[in-house]
Amino acid sequence: MPGITIEFTEEELAELRAEAREQGVAIKRLAHDILTEDVVRRRQRQRFVEGATQKAHEIMADFEERFPAGLR
């Protein structure tokens, strides 16, 4: 399986080790899960924002058509 190398400070690595130990998982599994969860969450948020922005533009176009600037 392809992999990457990530450098951490001693403090960061100590925190990761402690978290992995508390969760009862290998540090590699913890790091993988943290990274993938963050990426998925960011991508989902971006898709939501893009969809909401598009919807807002559609609603505003309809609003501006129904209520011209002088009638607002």
C-alpha positions in Angstrom: 0.0 0.0 0.0 1.4 3.5 -0.8 2.5 5.6 2.1 3.8 9.0 3.1 6.3 10.1 5.7 5.2 12.9 8.1 7.6 14.6 10.5 6.4 15.6 14.0 8.0 17.4 16.9 8.7 15.3 19.9 5.8 16.9 21.7 3.4 16.2 18.8 4.5 12.6 18.6 4.2 12.1 22.3 0.6 13.4 22.1 -0.2 11.1 19.2 1.3 8.1 21.0 -0.7 8.9 24.1 -3.9 9.2 22.1 -3.3 6.0 20.3 -2.6 4.2 23.6 -5.8 5.6 25.1 -7.8 4.5 22.1 -6.1 1.1 22.0 -5.0 1.5 18.4 -1.7 1.6 16.6 -0.3 5.1 16.0 -0.4 4.5 12.2 -4.2 3.7 12.4 -4.8 6.8 14.5 -2.9 9.0 12.2 -4.7 7.5 9.2 -8.1 8.0 10.7 -7.4 11.5 11.8 -6.2 12.5 8.4 -8.9 10.9 6.4 -11.7 12.2 8.7 -10.3 15.7 8.4 -10.1 15.5 4.6 -13.6 14.0 4.2 -15.0 16.6 6.6 -13.4 19.5 4.7 -14.5 18.2 1.3 -18.1 17.7 2.6 -18.1 21.3 4.0 -16.7 22.7 0.8 -19.4 20.9 -1.3 -22.1 22.2 1.2 -20.9 25.8 0.9 -20.7 25.6 -2.8 -24.3 24.2 -3.0 -25.6 26.8 -0.5 -23.9 29.6 -2.4 -25.5 28.4 -5.6 -28.9 28.2 -4.0 -28.6 31.7 -2.5 -27.8 33.1 -5.9 -30.9 31.4 -7.3 -33.1 32.7 -4.5 -31.6 36.2 -4.8 -32.2 36.3 -8.6 -35.9 35.4 -8.0 -36.1 38.0 -5.1 -34.6 40.8 -7.2 -37.0 39.9 -10.1 -40.1 40.0 -7.8 -39.0 43.0 -5.7 -37.0 45.5 -7.8 -34.7 47.8 -6.0 -37.2 50.7 -5.7 -39.8 48.4 -4.1 -37.8 46.9 -1.3 
